Amino acid sequence: MLKELTIEDLRTSLRGQIISRDDEGYEEARQVYNGMINKKPTLIVRCVDVADVISAVNYARQSGLTLAVRGGGHNGGGLGICDDGLVIDLSGMKGVRVDPAARTARVAGGCTWGEVDHATHAFGLATPSGIISTTGVGGLTLGGGIGHLTRKCGLTIDSLLEVDMVLADGRFVTANETENSDLFWAVRGGGGNFGVVTSFQFKLHPISTIIGGPTLWELDQTEAVLTWYRDFIVQAPEDLNGFFAFLIVPPGPPFPEHLHLKKMCGCVWCYAGPADQAEDVFAPIRDFGPPALYGIQEMPHPALQSAFDALYPPGLQWYWRADFVNELSDEAIAQHVNHGSQIPTMHSTMHLYPIDGATHRVGKDETAFSYRDTIWAEVIVGVDPDPANAEAIKKWTIDYWEALHPYSAGGAYVNFMMDEGQERVKATYRDNYERLAIIKQKYDPDNLFHVNQNIKPATY
Ligand SMILES: Cc1cc2nc3c(=O)[nH]c(=O)nc-3n(C[C@H](O)[C@H](O)[C@H](O)COP(=O)(O)OP(=O)(O)OC[C@H]3O[C@@H](n4cnc5c(N)ncnc54)[C@H](O)[C@@H]3O)c2cc1C
């Protein structure tokens, strides 16, 4: 029998720090990105290495405390933290090692995407991620990963080569296509259900500068823009990515003053193909409308990756709803026009991210991410700094989502969901759910890792 671990055993086994309720710094340590989340864990363990993670997992399992794992802390539903439990905080586990010859990067489990982009860009290389560089590599990757390079390179998990993990029983394993391949299949979309990923290895792509930025149109052109966009994007070259958005134009540069605080619709483009073909690729976009703002320019890839960071600092109130979308019918567009035009606050938005192109070349049972055959990941987010507006942004988001959900494909991208229950999780994994439940039973039979979009261990 293993000796029961005490909190003192945990403390002496760590290089990192334990922060408990009475400690200075607790209030700061328990904050996550979404200001709507207000959870109070018993212990926060700031791990600095794999050994710390093993100790913290063993302690959580033996003490029976609820366990949450925090990567970048961005999750909409606050799944990187919990009430009255133990949080493994990976934010102290940093480091990106680029191998420029092999075109790979080894990324520590607590990195953010800005850190990865910074390290890889020095070598003219990049891997696909999301659109805000302060997001954690951990949560974004394990859920799938959708961003500016999705049509060209696929999801983030399609560039994932290997993970190192600490399992529920404290064992340390590596998972890739040949070693623990069932686990590697499951972590590519199955979220944090299977253990703590202490390091990721990614394939890198020769992408250094891109040509991109926003094009904005008047709100009363929305119907025409969306009708054009739905047909344009699916036949555009895969080197071009472009997501549709409703927005209230931020009152500052680079936006011209006459557009400040105006409700508009637009697209954010990223072209990562041959520069001499860019003129032709952008011609239909420039000519359509034409846009009230044409903000396309050449820039380093990390500049686009971090372009929205300042607009979305930590601590804003966020309410999320999402769906996958196969088809944008005229009826769905009419609902978008109706609800998008009622966008309640400057930070609120609706995005339609294309996930066709390279994403479709991976089969829906090749990784846990099932919706390989859909065209868009739709996300509606009510966002505002003022907690007094929480109910208003929530209402707009839910009303909008309920109007559009009948036109959706069924499930939603797990990283765009809050706490919507088991049926929604199952709807998202579709036929892959059963296989995920069997793998969960093998690696985490007691569901130690349940603060996530949870996959229940299979019962026989
Ligand atoms: C402003 C903003 C913009 C976003 N943009 C995009 C986007 O463009 N594309 C996109 O795909 N998503 C995007 N997202 C969603 C994002 O992918 C999710 O919020 C994701 O969960 C964030 O990961 P994190 O590590 O920062 O979060 P956390 O809250 O730390 O963790 C989220 C979940 O992942 C688990 N987890 C995190 N790290 C690990 C690890 N190392 N090992 C095991 N489990 C782990 C946690 O336990 C938790 O269940 C965005 C979110 C925000 C707030």
The ligand as a MOL file (V3000), in Angstrom:
LIG
                    3D

  0  0  0     0  0            999 V3000
M  V30 BEGIN CTAB
M  V30 COUNTS 53 58 0 0 0
M  V30 BEGIN ATOM
M  V30 1 C -10.4370 35.5790 -26.4990 0
M  V30 2 C -10.4800 34.1600 -26.9420 0
M  V30 3 C -10.2220 33.8320 -28.2530 0
M  V30 4 C -10.2590 32.5140 -28.6770 0
M  V30 5 N -9.9900 32.2280 -29.9820 0
M  V30 6 C -9.9440 30.9510 -30.3800 0
M  V30 7 C -9.5670 30.6220 -31.7090 0
M  V30 8 O -9.2910 31.4880 -32.5190 0
M  V30 9 N -9.5090 29.3230 -32.0530 0
M  V30 10 C -9.7820 28.3260 -31.1760 0
M  V30 11 O -9.6860 27.1620 -31.5610 0
M  V30 12 N -10.1750 28.6060 -29.9150 0
M  V30 13 C -10.2380 29.8910 -29.5090 0
M  V30 14 N -10.6280 30.1800 -28.2340 0
M  V30 15 C -11.1040 29.1200 -27.3740 0
M  V30 16 C -9.9530 28.4290 -26.6840 0
M  V30 17 O -9.4370 27.4360 -27.5400 0
M  V30 18 C -10.4600 27.7680 -25.4080 0
M  V30 19 O -10.9150 28.7670 -24.5410 0
M  V30 20 C -9.3920 26.9220 -24.7230 0
M  V30 21 O -10.0140 26.1090 -23.7720 0
M  V30 22 C -8.3390 27.7830 -24.0740 0
M  V30 23 O -7.2650 27.0230 -23.6360 0
M  V30 24 P -6.4620 27.5020 -22.3370 0
M  V30 25 O -5.3600 26.5340 -22.1210 0
M  V30 26 O -6.1290 28.9390 -22.4540 0
M  V30 27 O -7.6160 27.3720 -21.2650 0
M  V30 28 P -7.7530 26.7730 -19.7920 0
M  V30 29 O -8.9430 27.4760 -19.2320 0
M  V30 30 O -6.4990 26.8390 -19.0380 0
M  V30 31 O -8.0780 25.2440 -20.0590 0
M  V30 32 C -9.1630 24.8390 -20.8480 0
M  V30 33 C -9.3890 23.3320 -20.7410 0
M  V30 34 O -8.2480 22.6450 -21.2660 0
M  V30 35 C -7.6400 21.8430 -20.2630 0
M  V30 36 N -6.1860 21.9920 -20.3830 0
M  V30 37 C -5.4930 23.1300 -20.6340 0
M  V30 38 N -4.1830 22.8700 -20.7360 0
M  V30 39 C -4.0460 21.5410 -20.5250 0
M  V30 40 C -2.9440 20.6490 -20.4990 0
M  V30 41 N -1.7040 21.0860 -20.7330 0
M  V30 42 N -3.1700 19.3380 -20.2530 0
M  V30 43 C -4.4260 18.8910 -20.0440 0
M  V30 44 N -5.5200 19.6770 -20.0520 0
M  V30 45 C -5.3240 20.9860 -20.2980 0
M  V30 46 C -8.1750 22.3720 -18.9550 0
M  V30 47 O -8.2030 21.3920 -17.9800 0
M  V30 48 C -9.5620 22.8380 -19.3220 0
M  V30 49 O -10.4720 21.7630 -19.3110 0
M  V30 50 C -10.5870 31.4930 -27.7620 0
M  V30 51 C -10.8530 31.8240 -26.4380 0
M  V30 52 C -10.7990 33.1290 -26.0230 0
M  V30 53 C -11.1360 33.4790 -24.6100 0
M  V30 END ATOM
M  V30 BEGIN BOND
M  V30 1 1 1 2
M  V30 2 1 2 3
M  V30 3 2 2 52
M  V30 4 2 3 4
M  V30 5 1 4 5
M  V30 6 1 4 50
M  V30 7 2 5 6
M  V30 8 1 6 7
M  V30 9 1 6 13
M  V30 10 2 7 8
M  V30 11 1 7 9
M  V30 12 1 9 10
M  V30 13 2 10 11
M  V30 14 1 10 12
M  V30 15 2 12 13
M  V30 16 1 13 14
M  V30 17 1 14 15
M  V30 18 1 14 50
M  V30 19 1 15 16
M  V30 20 1 16 17
M  V30 21 1 16 18
M  V30 22 1 18 19
M  V30 23 1 18 20
M  V30 24 1 20 21
M  V30 25 1 20 22
M  V30 26 1 22 23
M  V30 27 1 23 24
M  V30 28 2 24 25
M  V30 29 1 24 26
M  V30 30 1 24 27
M  V30 31 1 27 28
M  V30 32 2 28 29
M  V30 33 1 28 30
M  V30 34 1 28 31
M  V30 35 1 31 32
M  V30 36 1 32 33
M  V30 37 1 33 34
M  V30 38 1 33 48
M  V30 39 1 34 35
M  V30 40 1 35 36
M  V30 41 1 35 46
M  V30 42 1 36 37
M  V30 43 1 36 45
M  V30 44 2 37 38
M  V30 45 1 38 39
M  V30 46 1 39 40
M  V30 47 2 39 45
M  V30 48 1 40 41
M  V30 49 2 40 42
M  V30 50 1 42 43
M  V30 51 2 43 44
M  V30 52 1 44 45
M  V30 53 1 46 47
M  V30 54 1 46 48
M  V30 55 1 48 49
M  V30 56 2 50 51
M  V30 57 1 51 52
M  V30 58 1 52 53
M  V30 END BOND
M  V30 END CTAB
M  END
